[in-house]
Amino acid sequence: MKSFLLFIATSFLVNTSFASTDFSAIDKYINAVKNEVDFPSGTAVAIVKDGKIVYEGYFGYADIKAKKKVNDKTAFYLASITKPLFALSMLLMENNGDIKENTSMAELFSSLDFPYVDKDSIDVKHLISHTHALANRPLEDTLAFTGQHNKLQRQRLASASQKDTDNTLGQFQYSNVGYNLLSVWAENKFNQDWQKTLEKLVYQPLSMDHTSSYISDAATKGFDVARPYHLYTDNPKEVMPFEKSDATLQAAGGTFSTAKDMAKFLIAQLNAGQVSGKQIFPADVIKKSHQKLVSTDLKYRDFVRKGYAWGWYIGPYKGQQTYHHFGGIAGAHTHTSFMLEHNIGLVILNNEETVAGPMTASIADIAYSILLDKGDVNNITDSHIQAMKVSWKNIQADIRETKDTHQKRNASRTMQLTQDKGNYTGVFHNPLWGELHVNLLKNKDLEFTLGELKAVATAAKRPNELRIQFQIDSGKIAAYKIVEGEVTAIDVYGINPLGVETFNRLK
């Protein structure tokens, strides 16, 4: 027998204080998934209705090795669910007279040059609604992954924004760029980190005491952080090598929060800014946050997306107008959604993403079937359990195939280096990406370090080229430039869709 009893023991249910609705099907389904997969990653669920939390469920571990169980004080990485939080802060700034929705980039950054874009034509609404037609991978990845930035570098990165030639102004194209640019503006406007402004405007008024955009706050605020796990790694029960730090938390995906705290945020959305009878945010601000800014024709699993508001997708789910935003990255899969007409909402947080993705979609189906009284919940749940078993077999097959493919590729290639390995080491610099360190390890492997990202190089197809796969991507090519027998630079392909990035060797 697998560890079924373990997950029963680590789940916690509160659903009788405010309503007699039976949510036990959610526990049944999640426990069935954890039992079948036999992997104790963490999951937290909260459901809100009529201004109250009517269900909380906590399963698995925030830290597997340390055996720290998920509970109501476990903060998960929200990833892109940070966007509706940050978008609300922008509307609160507008309410305070600090900014307007039609404030242009030229006004936002009056002292900063943008040589590659027309900053007069792009405004706050464009940046919030992903309709700015800008591209800036160095800005996105430096803030989210490498962490090699300070205030001056953030401004330098912002000014490097370019026109996305595949899109036009007003056309929806999801990215982190707009939110990143607005965080640089907020930092200058309020002379403090955007995290502090967001906490003052949103987290503190809602008493989100176990929420922060600084991971270092966990110790002082008394909450545990759910550590990230990935089933495709050699040892899935080991924490992923890349974990978020203060330097890699950014306005488009940079918050840790609990299911209970995020439930408060949804209650404010559903009740015109009121929580527990207290007006936390102005009603007209919350109403505006639900205003559609652009039409879309998208779908994620069963959630149709017909528009995008201030950090919220809008579209029908189970025939009901639904606002939602999800978050996903290696080691995290998160969900927030709500239906204004029925005053109901759902939060689901996970510290794993491969199984958690389809599992979260099934939890949503079960939860909203209960809340809307649609269908036979027992049959729906049993159907999802059977589908999960099939899905898990497919996932296992894909994991094996992926590992076999990588092993065969690496075995079929030999490093074609024309010089001693030691000559390929050193510190290489790019004005936007910062320093790339290449070190020769004791086992003679070459290790690449770009800020907080690390990768051990493997063979590539051509002479003096290496393949580097940081913990967050599918791989890049590092092509060494050798002039008169001297290594002078590394061209890194795949790091920026707009073109190759050259890192020059520091003398």
C-alpha positions in Angstrom: 0.0 0.0 0.0 1.3 3.4 -0.9 1.3 6.4 1.4 -2.4 7.1 1.3 -2.8 7.4 5.1 0.0 10.0 5.0 -1.9 12.3 2.8 -5.1 11.9 4.8 -3.1 12.8 7.8 -1.6 15.9 6.2 -4.9 17.3 4.9 -6.9 19.7 6.9 -10.5 20.6 6.3 -12.6 23.5 7.5 -15.9 23.6 5.8 -18.6 23.6 8.5 -18.2 27.0 10.2 -20.0 29.0 7.6 -21.9 26.6 5.4 -23.2 23.1 5.3 -22.0 22.5 1.8 -20.1 19.2 1.5 -16.6 19.7 -0.1 -15.3 16.2 0.8 -15.1 15.3 -2.9 -12.1 17.7 -3.1 -10.3 15.9 -0.4 -11.2 12.5 -2.0 -9.8 13.6 -5.3 -6.6 15.2 -4.1 -5.8 12.3 -1.8 -6.4 9.9 -4.7 -3.9 11.9 -6.8 -1.2 12.0 -4.1 -1.7 8.3 -3.4 -1.5 7.3 -7.1 1.5 9.4 -7.9 3.2 8.6 -4.5 4.9 12.0 -4.5 4.3 14.2 -1.4 4.5 17.7 -2.9 2.3 20.3 -1.4 -1.2 21.6 -2.3 -3.3 24.2 -0.6 -7.0 25.0 -1.5 -9.3 27.7 -0.3 -12.9 28.4 -1.4 -14.8 31.6 -0.7 -18.5 32.3 -0.8 -20.6 35.3 0.3 -17.6 37.0 1.9 -16.4 34.1 3.9 -13.9 31.2 3.6 -16.0 28.1 3.4 -13.3 25.5 2.8 -9.6 25.1 3.4 -7.7 22.0 2.5 -3.9 21.4 3.0 -2.1 18.4 1.6 1.5 17.1 1.4 4.7 18.8 2.3 6.1 22.3 1.9 9.5 20.7 2.4 9.7 17.0 1.7 13.1 16.3 3.3 12.4 18.3 6.4 8.9 16.8 6.5 7.2 20.2 6.9 3.5 19.7 6.3 1.5 22.3 4.3 -0.8 24.3 6.6 -2.6 27.7 6.7 0.7 29.5 7.2 2.5 27.9 4.2 3.3 30.5 1.6 3.6 29.3 -2.0 5.2 31.0 -4.9 2.3 32.6 -6.8 4.2 33.2 -10.1 2.0 35.2 -12.4 -0.8 35.6 -9.9 1.3 38.5 -8.8 -0.1 40.4 -11.8 -3.6 41.1 -10.5 -2.1 42.1 -7.1 0.3 44.5 -8.8 -2.4 45.8 -11.2 -4.6 46.6 -8.3 -1.8 48.6 -6.7 -1.6 50.7 -9.9 -5.3 51.5 -9.7 -4.9 52.4 -6.1 -2.0 54.7 -7.1 -4.4 56.3 -9.7 -7.0 56.7 -7.0 -4.4 58.5 -4.9 -3.5 60.8 -7.8 -0.1 59.4 -8.4 -0.8 58.2 -12.0 -3.5 57.9 -14.6 -4.4 55.0 -16.8 -3.5 57.0 -19.9 -0.1 58.3 -18.6 2.3 57.7 -21.4 5.7 56.0 -21.1 7.2 59.4 -22.1 5.6 60.9 -18.9 6.5 57.8 -16.8 10.1 57.9 -17.8 10.7 61.6 -18.6 14.5 61.3 -17.9 15.0 57.9 -19.5 15.8 57.4 -23.2 14.0 54.7 -25.1 15.9 54.7 -28.5 14.0 51.8 -30.0 10.4 52.5 -29.3 7.8 55.4 -29.5 7.3 56.0 -25.8 4.7 58.7 -26.5 2.2 56.2 -27.9 2.3 53.6 -25.1 0.5 54.2 -21.8 -0.2 52.5 -18.5 -3.2 50.6 -19.9 -1.1 49.1 -22.7 1.6 48.0 -20.1 -1.0 46.4 -17.8 -3.0 44.7 -20.5 -0.1 43.2 -22.5 -0.9 45.3 -25.6 2.3 47.4 -25.6 4.0 45.5 -28.5 7.3 45.6 -26.6 10.0 43.0 -26.3 12.7 42.9 -23.7 14.0 39.5 -22.7 17.0 40.8 -20.9 14.8 42.8 -18.6 12.4 39.9 -18.0 15.0 37.2 -17.3 17.3 39.4 -15.3 14.5 40.4 -12.9 13.0 36.9 -12.7 16.0 34.6 -12.9 19.6 35.9 -12.9 19.1 38.6 -10.2 22.1 40.6 -11.6 20.6 44.1 -11.2 20.6 47.2 -9.1 18.6 50.5 -9.6 20.9 51.8 -12.3 20.9 48.4 -14.2 17.1 48.2 -14.0 16.9 51.6 -15.7 19.4 50.5 -18.3 17.5 47.3 -19.0 14.2 49.3 -19.2 15.6 51.6 -21.8 16.7 48.6 -23.9 13.0 47.8 -24.7 12.4 47.1 -28.4 9.4 46.9 -30.6 8.0 43.5 -30.9 7.8 43.2 -34.7 5.3 40.3 -34.5 2.7 42.5 -32.8 1.1 45.9 -33.1 0.1 48.4 -30.4 -3.2 47.4 -29.0 -2.8 43.7 -29.8 -2.7 41.3 -26.9 0.6 39.4 -26.4 1.2 38.0 -22.9 4.5 38.8 -21.4 6.1 40.2 -18.2 7.6 43.3 -19.9 4.8 45.8 -19.1 4.6 45.0 -15.4 8.4 45.0 -15.2 8.5 48.5 -16.7 5.9 49.8 -14.3 7.8 48.4 -11.4 10.8 50.4 -12.5 8.6 53.5 -12.6 7.1 52.8 -9.2 10.6 52.5 -7.7 11.5 55.9 -9.0 8.2 57.5 -8.1 8.1 56.4 -4.5 11.8 56.1 -3.9 11.5 52.6 -2.6 11.3 49.0 -3.9 8.1 48.2 -5.7 7.6 45.4 -3.2 7.2 47.9 -0.3 4.7 50.0 -2.2 2.7 46.9 -3.1 2.7 45.8 0.6 1.6 49.2 1.8 -1.3 49.4 -0.8 -2.5 45.8 -0.9 -1.1 43.3 1.6 -1.3 45.5 4.7 -4.9 46.8 4.2 -6.1 43.2 3.7 -4.1 41.9 6.7 -2.3 39.4 4.4 0.1 38.7 7.2 1.7 35.7 5.5 2.2 37.3 2.1 5.3 39.1 0.8 7.2 39.9 -2.3 10.4 39.5 -0.3 11.2 35.8 0.4 13.4 37.0 3.2 10.3 38.1 5.1 9.3 34.5 5.8 11.5 34.4 8.9 10.3 37.7 10.3 6.6 37.2 9.4 6.5 33.6 10.7 5.5 31.6 7.7 7.1 28.6 5.9 7.9 28.7 2.3 6.8 25.8 0.0 10.0 24.7 -1.7 9.9 23.9 -5.4 10.0 20.3 -6.8 10.1 19.0 -10.4 9.3 15.4 -11.5 11.7 15.5 -14.5 14.8 16.0 -12.3 17.1 13.0 -11.4 15.8 13.1 -7.8 12.3 14.6 -7.7 12.2 14.7 -3.9 15.2 17.0 -3.8 14.5 20.7 -3.9 15.1 22.2 -7.3 18.6 23.8 -7.7 17.0 27.2 -8.6 14.9 28.7 -5.9 13.5 32.3 -5.9 15.4 34.9 -3.9 14.6 38.6 -3.2 16.6 39.5 -6.3 14.5 37.2 -8.6 11.1 38.3 -7.4 9.5 40.8 -9.9 6.3 42.6 -10.4 5.0 40.1 -13.0 5.7 37.1 -10.8 7.2 37.9 -7.5 5.0 37.0 -4.5 4.7 34.3 -1.9 1.3 33.9 -0.3 -0.9 31.4 1.6 -4.3 30.1 0.4 -6.0 31.9 3.3 -4.4 35.2 2.4 -5.3 34.9 -1.2 -8.8 34.0 -0.2 -9.0 37.5 1.4 -7.9 39.0 -1.9 -10.7 37.2 -3.7 -13.3 38.2 -1.1 -12.3 41.9 -1.7 -12.7 41.3 -5.5 -16.2 39.7 -5.0 -17.5 42.2 -2.5 -16.6 45.6 -4.0 -13.6 46.0 -1.8 -15.2 44.9 1.5 -13.8 42.2 3.8 -15.5 41.2 7.1 -17.8 44.2 6.8 -14.9 46.7 6.4 -14.3 48.7 3.3 -10.7 47.9 2.5 -10.5 49.3 -1.1 -12.7 51.9 -2.8 -15.6 50.1 -4.5 -15.0 52.0 -7.8 -11.4 50.9 -7.8 -12.4 47.2 -7.6 -15.0 47.7 -10.2 -12.5 49.3 -12.5 -10.1 46.4 -12.0 -12.7 44.1 -13.6 -13.0 46.4 -16.7 -12.0 44.6 -19.9 -9.1 46.4 -21.6 -8.6 44.2 -24.6 -10.5 41.4 -26.3 -8.8 38.0 -26.6 -9.6 34.6 -28.2 -7.7 32.2 -26.0 -8.3 29.1 -23.9 -6.4 27.4 -21.1 -7.7 23.9 -20.4 -11.5 24.5 -19.7 -11.1 28.2 -19.0 -12.1 30.4 -22.0 -10.4 33.8 -22.2 -12.4 36.4 -24.1 -10.7 39.4 -22.6 -8.1 40.8 -20.2 -8.7 43.3 -17.5 -6.4 44.8 -14.8 -4.5 41.5 -14.3 -7.5 39.3 -14.8 -8.5 37.1 -17.8 -12.3 37.2 -18.4 -14.4 34.5 -20.0 -17.1 31.8 -19.5 -16.4 28.8 -17.4 -19.3 26.4 -16.8 -21.5 28.9 -18.6 -20.7 31.6 -16.0 -18.7 34.8 -16.4 -15.4 34.1 -14.6 -12.3 36.2 -13.8 -9.1 34.3 -13.4 -5.3 34.3 -13.4 -3.0 31.3 -13.0 0.7 31.0 -12.4 3.1 28.4 -13.7 6.8 27.8 -13.6 9.1 24.8 -12.9 8.3 24.1 -9.2 4.9 25.9 -9.0 1.4 25.8 -10.4 -1.2 28.2 -9.0 -4.8 29.2 -9.6 -7.2 32.0 -8.6 -10.7 32.5 -10.1 -14.0 34.0 -9.1 -17.6 34.5 -10.3 -19.0 37.9 -9.4 -22.7 36.9 -10.1 -22.5 34.0 -7.6 -20.0 35.6 -5.1 -17.8 32.5 -5.2 -14.1 32.1 -5.7 -11.3 29.5 -5.6 -7.6 29.4 -4.7 -5.3 26.5 -5.5 -1.5 26.5 -4.8 1.1 23.9 -5.5 4.9 23.5 -5.3 5.1 21.2 -8.3 3.8 21.7 -11.8 3.7 18.5 -13.9 1.0 16.6 -12.0 -0.3 19.8 -10.4 -1.4 21.3 -13.8 -4.1 18.7 -14.7 -4.9 18.1 -11.0 -5.6 21.8 -10.4 -8.0 21.9 -13.4 -9.8 18.9 -12.0 -10.1 20.5 -8.5 -11.6 23.6 -10.2 -14.2 21.4 -12.0 -15.1 19.6 -8.8 -15.2 22.8 -6.7 -17.4 24.8 -9.1 -19.6 21.8 -9.7 -20.3 21.8 -5.9 -20.7 25.6 -5.7 -23.0 25.9 -8.7 -24.8 22.6 -7.9 -24.1 21.3 -11.4 -23.9 17.6 -12.1 -23.4 14.6 -9.9 -20.2 15.5 -7.9 -19.4 11.9 -7.0 -19.5 10.8 -10.6 -17.5 13.9 -11.7 -14.9 13.1 -9.0 -14.6 9.5 -9.9 -14.2 10.4 -13.5 -11.3 12.7 -12.7 -9.7 10.0 -10.6 -9.8 7.6 -13.5 -8.5 10.2 -15.9 -5.7 11.1 -13.6 -4.5 7.5 -13.5 -4.3 7.5 -17.3 -2.6 10.9 -17.3 -0.1 9.8 -14.7 0.9 6.8 -16.9 1.4 9.2 -19.8 3.5 11.6 -17.7 5.7 8.7 -16.5 6.3 7.6 -20.0 7.2 11.1 -21.1 9.6 11.5 -18.2 11.4 8.3 -19.2 11.4 9.3 -22.9 12.8 12.8 -22.1 15.6 11.4 -19.9 16.4 8.8 -22.5 16.5 11.4 -25.3 18.9 13.6 -23.2 21.1 10.7 -22.4 21.3 9.5 -26.0 22.0 13.1 -27.3 24.8 13.6 -24.8 26.3 10.2 -25.5 26.3 10.8 -29.2 28.2 14.0 -29.0 31.8 14.7 -28.1 33.1 18.2 -27.1 35.1 19.6 -30.0 37.4 21.9 -28.2 40.5 23.1 -30.0 42.2 24.3 -26.8 42.8 23.1 -23.3 39.6 23.3 -21.2 41.2 25.8 -18.9 41.4 28.4 -21.7 37.6 28.4 -21.9 37.1 29.6 -18.3 37.0 33.2 -17.1 34.5 36.0 -16.6 32.6 37.3 -19.6 30.5 40.4 -19.6 27.4 41.7 -21.4 26.1 45.2 -20.7 22.5 44.0 -20.2 22.9 40.5 -18.9 25.8 41.1 -16.6 28.6 38.7 -15.8 28.8 35.1 -17.1 31.3 33.0 -15.1 32.8 29.9 -16.5 34.7 27.6 -14.1 36.5 24.3 -14.5 35.3 21.9 -11.8 37.4 19.2 -10.2 35.9 16.6 -12.4 36.9 18.7 -15.5 33.4 19.8 -16.3 32.8 23.4 -17.4 30.2 25.1 -15.2 28.5 28.3 -16.4 27.0 30.7 -13.9 24.8 33.6 -14.9 23.8 35.4 -11.7 21.7 32.8 -9.8 21.5 30.4 -12.7 24.0 27.5 -13.0 24.6 24.8 -15.7 27.2 22.2 -16.4 28.1 22.3 -20.1 27.6 19.4 -22.4 28.8 18.8 -26.0 27.3 20.7 -28.9 27.4 19.9 -32.6 30.2 22.4 -33.8 33.8 23.0 -32.7 34.3 25.3 -29.7 30.6 25.3 -29.0 29.0 24.0 -25.8 25.4 23.4 -24.8 24.3 25.0 -21.5 20.9 24.2 -19.9 20.1 26.4 -17.0 17.6 25.1 -14.4 14.7 27.0 -16.0 15.0 26.3 -19.7 15.5 23.8 -22.5 19.1 24.7 -23.4 21.2 27.3 -25.2 24.4 27.2 -27.3 27.5 29.0 -26.1 29.8 29.5 -29.1 33.3 30.7 -28.2 35.1 33.3 -30.3 38.8 32.6 -30.6 41.0 35.2 -32.2 44.7 34.5 -32.8 44.5 31.6 -30.4 42.9 33.7 -27.6 39.3 33.2 -26.3 37.8 36.7 -26.6 34.1 36.3 -26.2 31.1 33.9 -26.0 28.1 34.2 -28.3 25.1 32.8 -26.5 22.3 31.6 -28.8 18.8 31.1 -27.5 19.1 33.5 -24.5 17.3 36.3 -26.4 14.7 35.7 -29.2 15.6 39.0 -30.7 19.2 37.9 -31.4 22.4 36.4 -30.2 24.0 38.0 -27.1 27.7 38.4 -26.9 29.6 38.2 -23.6 33.1 39.7 -24.0 35.9 38.4 -21.9 37.0 40.7 -19.1 40.7 41.4 -19.3 
